Amino acid sequence: MAGHLIPVPVDKPALEALAGSTGGTAYTAASGDQLQHAYDDLGKQVGTKTARRDQTAAVTGLALLLALGAAGASLVWFRVLP
């Protein structure tokens, strides 16, 4: 099948039913301009949101674990602990 195009017909009723059951919209595009319009509509409906989150607790916890590891290694290195 490598290099061969296999045409697959579009099942419009199934796509429209799926869009309707999920609260979406079914689009049909016969040209590049119509396809661009459909993507423009999608771009207005779908978006991202950037949110800042406080990482102080995670960084402090990691620093504490590293400090405890260093303290334990020091006790073993200087033979304070067997």
Secondary structure, DSSP 8 states (H G I E B T S, - for coil): -TT--------HHHHHHHHHHTT------SSHHHHHHHHHHHHHH----------HHHHHHHHHHHHHHHHHHHHHHTTS--
